[in-house]
């Protein structure tokens, strides 16, 4: 196939090939009909054909472009004003190195000195396997870039707003948790105060009443009906004392103050097993020299653990309909002392949606208590296959530095 020779035409018309007959005329019509700018360069980088769309896009007359070095004419400078070396030009690399390209992050320059965002591609022109130059297609993508920029700005603005709202919500949640923890601390203090007053006031009154009834009962030995009445009153007083002790223990278990958290957890587990009469498997292990934290902060931590454990056992008793329960209490030693509590039952289980329901106040309360002290509460439950609740609570440093 003979090579295609192109020559310049007047500015009112594009370049017309001089050889090839109808085929070249069809090629010329194709170049003119496309909306993209198209031009060709020879091995020196000089323009040897250009369509009207390209000339109009660049702001030149057609004959003003022909024969000009296209890099020097339209690609001489980066968008930031830094000169663009011809040796780095991707357009020329198409015929110098045989490297086709497609670029959409550069600018081209118009005749009036203004730049526009352009997308262009450059491919080598081959004749008999020999590179003769390159053909370049280009498109003005200024509006597209503007739209992308506006979209990016909107996206960044949205991200900032989301970040601000997230920070506000995080701050509000933190404040709410602090308030919840404070309210819980106040409730525990009030429970302790009430428990002590009940113990000191009502307890002593019941003991005195028991003694008085005993005194009367000794003096009515010859009156069977009065003696029986006194014995009945004594039994009623004993029942009241037992109930009073249970109420005091619910308000503030004395074993927690006298023997510490580990003993209180074991006692609570034993009480639960005896009360529910479930088949139980209880194991407890505390690493040597690992004591519960002390001080006011340590006391709040211990109360939180004890209340969570109570709730775990209470849920089994009230909802699980279980036949057996397995309880594990493990305390890892330093340097990362941690309490692990696991309560597993073989009861009816529950759907995850029920456990995560906004009105599952018991579960929410346990998680809030644990989260306030850096702990976690995990619940695995399958309907008709039981429930397993795991509590992990880092044990604060003895100095109390990590206590909230």
C-alpha positions as CSV (number, residue, x, y, z in Angstrom):
1,X,0.0,0.0,0.0
2,X,1.5,3.4,-1.0
3,X,2.1,5.9,1.8
4,X,-0.5,8.6,2.3
5,X,0.8,12.1,1.5
6,X,-1.0,15.0,3.2
7,X,-0.7,18.6,2.2
8,X,-2.0,21.9,3.7
9,X,-5.3,23.4,2.6
10,X,-6.7,26.9,3.0
11,X,-7.8,27.9,6.5
12,X,-11.5,27.4,5.6
13,X,-11.0,23.7,5.0
14,X,-9.1,20.9,6.6
15,X,-6.1,19.1,5.1
16,X,-7.0,17.1,2.0
17,X,-4.9,14.0,1.2
18,X,-3.5,14.0,-2.4
19,X,-3.5,10.3,-3.0
20,X,-5.8,7.4,-2.3
21,X,-9.0,8.6,-4.1
22,X,-12.3,7.7,-2.6
23,X,-10.7,6.1,0.4
24,X,-8.9,9.2,1.5
25,X,-12.0,11.3,0.9
26,X,-13.9,9.0,3.2
27,X,-11.1,9.3,5.8
28,X,-11.3,13.1,5.5
29,X,-15.0,13.0,6.1
30,X,-14.5,10.8,9.1
31,X,-12.0,13.2,10.6
32,X,-14.3,16.1,10.1
33,X,-17.4,14.4,11.4
34,X,-16.1,13.4,14.8
35,X,-16.6,15.7,17.7
36,X,-13.1,15.0,19.1
37,X,-10.1,17.0,18.0
38,X,-7.6,15.0,15.9
39,X,-4.2,15.9,14.6
40,X,-1.2,14.1,13.4
41,X,2.5,14.8,13.8
42,X,5.5,13.7,11.8
43,X,8.8,12.3,13.2
44,X,9.8,15.9,14.1
45,X,6.7,16.5,16.1
46,X,5.3,18.9,13.5
47,X,1.6,18.9,12.6
48,X,0.8,17.3,9.2
49,X,-2.9,17.2,9.5
50,X,-5.6,18.5,11.8
51,X,-9.4,18.4,11.8
52,X,-11.6,21.4,12.3
53,X,-12.7,20.3,15.8
54,X,-9.0,20.3,17.0
55,X,-8.3,23.7,15.4
56,X,-11.4,25.2,17.0
57,X,-10.6,23.7,20.4
58,X,-7.2,25.2,20.3
59,X,-8.3,28.6,18.9
60,X,-6.2,28.5,15.8
61,X,-7.0,28.6,12.1
62,X,-6.1,25.3,10.4
63,X,-3.2,26.6,8.4
64,X,-1.8,28.2,11.6
65,X,-1.3,24.8,13.1
66,X,0.1,22.9,10.1
67,X,3.8,22.5,10.1
68,X,4.1,23.8,13.8
69,X,5.8,21.8,16.5
70,X,2.8,20.7,18.5
71,X,4.5,20.4,21.8
72,X,5.8,24.0,21.6
73,X,2.4,25.2,20.4
74,X,0.0,23.5,22.8
75,X,1.8,21.4,25.4
76,X,4.8,23.5,26.5
77,X,3.8,24.2,30.2
78,X,2.2,22.3,33.1
79,X,-0.9,23.6,34.7
80,X,1.2,25.0,37.6
81,X,3.3,27.0,35.2
82,X,6.4,24.8,35.2
83,X,7.9,24.2,31.8
84,X,7.1,20.8,30.2
85,X,10.2,19.3,28.6
86,X,9.6,18.0,25.2
87,X,11.6,14.9,26.1
88,X,8.9,14.0,28.6
89,X,6.0,14.6,26.3
90,X,3.8,11.5,26.1
91,X,2.5,12.6,22.7
92,X,5.9,12.5,21.1
93,X,6.9,9.3,22.9
94,X,4.3,7.6,20.8
95,X,6.5,7.9,17.7
96,X,9.9,8.2,19.4
97,X,9.5,5.1,21.6
98,X,6.5,3.4,20.2
99,X,4.6,4.0,23.4
100,X,0.9,4.8,23.0
101,X,-0.7,6.7,25.9
102,X,-4.0,8.0,27.3
103,X,-3.7,11.0,29.6
104,X,-6.5,12.8,31.4
105,X,-4.7,14.8,34.1
106,X,-2.9,17.5,32.0
107,X,-3.7,20.8,30.3
108,X,-3.3,22.0,26.7
109,X,-2.8,25.6,25.7
110,X,-5.0,27.7,23.4
111,X,-3.9,30.4,21.0
112,X,-4.9,33.2,23.5
113,X,-2.6,31.7,26.2
114,X,-5.3,30.1,28.3
115,X,-5.2,26.5,29.3
116,X,-7.9,23.9,29.4
117,X,-8.1,20.5,31.0
118,X,-7.7,17.9,28.3
119,X,-8.0,14.2,27.8
120,X,-5.8,13.0,25.0
121,X,-4.4,9.8,23.5
122,X,-1.4,9.4,21.2
123,X,-0.7,6.4,19.0
124,X,2.1,5.8,16.5
125,X,1.4,5.8,12.8
126,X,2.9,2.8,11.0
127,X,3.7,2.4,7.3
128,X,5.0,-1.0,6.4
129,X,6.0,-1.6,10.0
130,X,7.9,1.7,10.2
131,X,6.8,4.5,12.5
132,X,6.0,7.6,10.5
133,X,4.7,9.8,13.2
134,X,1.7,9.8,15.6
135,X,-2.0,10.5,15.6
136,X,-3.5,12.4,18.5
137,X,-7.1,12.6,19.7
138,X,-8.1,15.2,22.3
139,X,-11.1,16.3,24.2
140,X,-11.8,19.4,26.3
141,X,-12.8,18.0,29.8
142,X,-12.9,21.3,31.6
143,X,-16.6,20.8,32.6
144,X,-16.0,17.2,33.6
145,X,-13.1,18.3,35.8
146,X,-15.2,21.1,37.3
147,X,-18.0,18.6,38.1
148,X,-15.5,16.2,39.6
149,X,-14.0,19.1,41.7
150,X,-17.5,20.1,42.9
151,X,-18.3,16.5,43.7
152,X,-15.1,16.1,45.6
153,X,-15.7,19.3,47.5
154,X,-19.2,18.1,48.3
155,X,-17.8,14.8,49.4
156,X,-15.2,16.4,51.6
157,X,-17.8,18.7,53.1
158,X,-20.0,15.8,53.8
159,X,-17.2,13.9,55.4
160,X,-16.4,16.9,57.5
161,X,-20.0,17.2,58.6
162,X,-20.1,13.5,59.3
163,X,-16.9,13.7,61.3
164,X,-18.2,16.7,63.3
165,X,-21.5,14.9,64.0
166,X,-19.6,11.7,64.9
167,X,-17.4,13.7,67.3
168,X,-20.5,15.4,68.8
169,X,-22.3,12.0,69.2
170,X,-19.2,10.4,70.6
171,X,-18.8,13.3,73.1
172,X,-22.5,13.1,74.0
173,X,-22.3,9.3,74.4
174,X,-19.2,9.7,76.6
175,X,-21.1,12.2,78.7
176,X,-24.1,10.0,78.9
177,X,-21.9,7.1,80.0
178,X,-20.3,9.2,82.6
179,X,-23.7,10.3,83.8
180,X,-24.9,6.7,83.8
181,X,-21.8,5.6,85.8
182,X,-22.3,8.5,88.2
183,X,-26.0,7.6,88.7
184,X,-25.0,4.0,89.3
185,X,-22.4,5.1,91.8
186,X,-25.0,7.2,93.6
187,X,-27.5,4.3,93.6
188,X,-24.8,2.0,95.1
189,X,-24.0,4.5,97.8
190,X,-27.7,4.8,98.6
191,X,-28.1,1.1,98.6
192,X,-25.2,0.8,101.0
193,X,-26.6,3.5,103.3
194,X,-30.0,1.9,103.3
195,X,-28.6,-1.6,104.0
196,X,-26.6,-0.3,106.9
197,X,-29.6,1.6,108.4
198,X,-31.8,-1.5,108.0
199,X,-29.2,-3.6,109.6
200,X,-28.5,-1.2,112.4
201,X,-32.1,0.0,113.1
202,X,-34.5,-2.8,112.0
203,X,-32.1,-5.6,112.8
204,X,-31.6,-4.4,116.4
205,X,-35.3,-3.9,116.8
206,X,-36.1,-7.4,115.6
207,X,-33.5,-8.8,117.9
208,X,-35.0,-6.9,120.8
209,X,-38.5,-8.0,119.9
210,X,-37.3,-11.6,119.8
211,X,-35.8,-11.3,123.2
212,X,-39.0,-9.7,124.6
213,X,-41.1,-12.5,123.1
214,X,-38.7,-15.0,124.7
215,X,-39.1,-13.3,128.0
216,X,-42.9,-13.4,127.8
217,X,-42.9,-17.0,126.7
218,X,-40.9,-18.1,129.8
219,X,-43.5,-16.5,132.0
220,X,-46.5,-18.1,130.5
221,X,-45.5,-21.7,130.8
222,X,-48.7,-22.5,132.6
223,X,-50.8,-20.8,129.8
224,X,-50.5,-23.1,126.8
225,X,-52.4,-20.7,124.5
226,X,-50.2,-17.8,125.3
227,X,-47.1,-19.9,125.1
228,X,-48.1,-21.1,121.7
229,X,-48.8,-17.5,120.6
230,X,-45.3,-16.5,121.8
231,X,-43.7,-19.4,119.9
232,X,-45.6,-18.3,116.7
233,X,-44.5,-14.8,117.1
234,X,-40.9,-16.0,117.5
235,X,-41.1,-17.9,114.3
236,X,-42.5,-14.8,112.5
237,X,-39.7,-12.7,113.9
238,X,-37.2,-15.3,112.7
239,X,-38.7,-15.2,109.2
240,X,-38.6,-11.4,109.3
241,X,-34.9,-11.5,110.3
242,X,-34.2,-13.9,107.4
243,X,-36.0,-11.7,104.9
244,X,-34.3,-8.7,106.3
245,X,-30.9,-10.3,105.8
246,X,-31.9,-11.2,102.2
247,X,-32.9,-7.6,101.5
248,X,-29.7,-6.3,103.0
249,X,-27.7,-8.7,100.9
250,X,-29.5,-7.7,97.8
251,X,-28.8,-4.0,98.6
252,X,-25.2,-4.5,99.5
253,X,-23.7,-8.0,100.1
254,X,-21.6,-7.7,103.2
255,X,-19.2,-10.4,102.0
256,X,-18.1,-8.0,99.3
257,X,-16.9,-5.6,102.0
258,X,-15.5,-8.2,104.3
259,X,-13.9,-10.9,102.1
260,X,-13.5,-9.2,98.7
261,X,-14.8,-9.6,95.2
262,X,-13.5,-13.1,94.5
263,X,-15.2,-14.6,97.6
264,X,-18.4,-12.6,96.8
265,X,-18.5,-14.0,93.2
266,X,-18.1,-17.6,94.5
267,X,-20.7,-17.0,97.2
268,X,-23.2,-15.6,94.7
269,X,-22.7,-18.6,92.3
270,X,-23.2,-21.0,95.2
271,X,-26.3,-19.2,96.3
272,X,-27.7,-19.3,92.8
273,X,-27.0,-23.0,92.4
274,X,-28.7,-23.8,95.7
275,X,-31.7,-21.6,95.0
276,X,-32.4,-22.7,91.4
277,X,-31.5,-26.4,92.0
278,X,-30.1,-26.6,88.5
279,X,-27.4,-29.1,87.5
280,X,-24.3,-26.9,87.9
281,X,-20.7,-27.1,86.9
282,X,-18.8,-24.3,88.8
283,X,-15.1,-23.7,88.4
284,X,-13.1,-20.8,89.7
285,X,-9.4,-20.0,89.5
286,X,-7.6,-16.9,90.6
287,X,-3.9,-16.4,89.7
288,X,-1.6,-16.1,92.7
289,X,-1.1,-12.6,94.2
290,X,-4.0,-11.2,92.1
291,X,-6.2,-9.1,94.4
292,X,-9.2,-7.0,93.5
293,X,-8.4,-3.3,93.1
294,X,-8.7,-1.2,96.2
295,X,-9.8,2.3,97.0
296,X,-13.0,4.1,95.9
297,X,-12.3,3.4,92.2
298,X,-11.6,-0.3,92.9
299,X,-14.8,-0.5,94.9
300,X,-16.8,0.9,92.0
301,X,-15.1,-1.6,89.7
302,X,-15.9,-4.5,92.0
303,X,-19.5,-3.5,92.4
304,X,-19.9,-3.3,88.6
305,X,-18.5,-6.8,88.2
306,X,-20.7,-8.2,91.0
307,X,-23.9,-6.6,89.6
308,X,-23.1,-7.8,86.1
309,X,-22.6,-11.3,87.4
310,X,-25.9,-11.1,89.4
311,X,-27.7,-10.1,86.2
312,X,-26.1,-12.9,84.2
313,X,-27.4,-15.5,86.8
314,X,-30.7,-13.7,87.1
315,X,-31.3,-14.0,83.4
316,X,-30.7,-17.7,83.5
317,X,-33.2,-18.1,86.4
318,X,-35.9,-15.9,84.9
319,X,-35.7,-16.6,81.1
320,X,-33.6,-19.6,80.2
321,X,-35.8,-22.4,81.3
322,X,-32.6,-24.4,81.6
323,X,-31.8,-27.7,83.2
324,X,-28.1,-27.1,83.7
325,X,-25.7,-24.2,83.9
326,X,-21.9,-24.0,83.6
327,X,-20.1,-21.2,85.4
328,X,-16.5,-20.2,84.9
329,X,-14.6,-17.6,86.9
330,X,-11.0,-17.1,85.9
331,X,-8.6,-14.3,87.0
332,X,-5.3,-13.9,85.0
333,X,-2.4,-12.5,86.8
334,X,-0.1,-9.5,86.0
335,X,1.1,-7.9,83.9
336,X,-2.3,-7.8,82.2
337,X,-4.5,-9.0,85.0
338,X,-8.0,-9.7,83.6
339,X,-11.2,-11.2,85.0
340,X,-13.0,-13.7,82.8
341,X,-16.6,-14.7,83.6
342,X,-18.6,-17.2,81.5
343,X,-22.2,-18.4,82.2
344,X,-23.5,-21.0,79.8
345,X,-26.9,-22.6,80.0
346,X,-28.8,-25.2,78.0
347,X,-32.1,-23.3,77.9
348,X,-34.4,-21.9,75.2
349,X,-31.9,-19.4,73.9
350,X,-32.9,-16.2,72.1
351,X,-32.7,-14.5,68.7
352,X,-29.9,-11.9,68.3
353,X,-32.6,-9.3,67.5
354,X,-34.1,-9.8,71.0
355,X,-30.7,-9.4,72.7
356,X,-29.9,-6.3,70.8
357,X,-33.4,-4.8,71.1
358,X,-33.4,-1.2,72.4
359,X,-35.6,-2.3,75.3
360,X,-33.3,-5.1,76.4
361,X,-32.4,-3.0,79.4
362,X,-30.7,-5.8,81.3
363,X,-28.3,-6.5,78.4
364,X,-27.8,-2.8,77.8
365,X,-27.1,-2.2,81.5
366,X,-24.5,-5.0,81.6
367,X,-22.7,-3.7,78.5
368,X,-22.7,-0.2,79.8
369,X,-21.3,-1.2,83.2
370,X,-18.6,-3.3,81.5
371,X,-17.8,-0.6,78.8
372,X,-17.3,2.1,81.4
373,X,-14.4,0.2,82.9
374,X,-13.0,-0.9,79.6
375,X,-14.6,-4.4,79.6
376,X,-16.6,-6.2,77.1
377,X,-19.7,-8.4,77.2
378,X,-20.4,-11.0,74.5
379,X,-23.6,-13.0,74.2
380,X,-23.9,-16.1,72.0
381,X,-27.4,-17.4,71.8
382,X,-29.2,-19.8,69.5
383,X,-33.0,-20.5,69.9
384,X,-33.5,-23.9,71.6
385,X,-29.7,-24.4,72.0
386,X,-29.0,-22.2,75.0
387,X,-27.1,-19.0,75.7
388,X,-23.5,-18.2,76.6
389,X,-22.6,-14.9,78.2
390,X,-18.9,-13.9,78.5
391,X,-17.6,-11.0,80.5
392,X,-14.0,-9.8,80.1
393,X,-12.9,-7.1,82.6
394,X,-9.3,-5.7,82.7
395,X,-8.3,-5.4,86.4
396,X,-7.2,-1.9,87.2
397,X,-3.7,-1.2,88.5
398,X,-3.3,-1.3,92.2
399,X,-2.4,2.4,92.1
400,X,-5.8,3.0,90.6
401,X,-4.3,5.0,87.7
402,X,-6.5,3.2,85.1
403,X,-9.7,3.5,87.1
404,X,-12.4,5.9,85.6
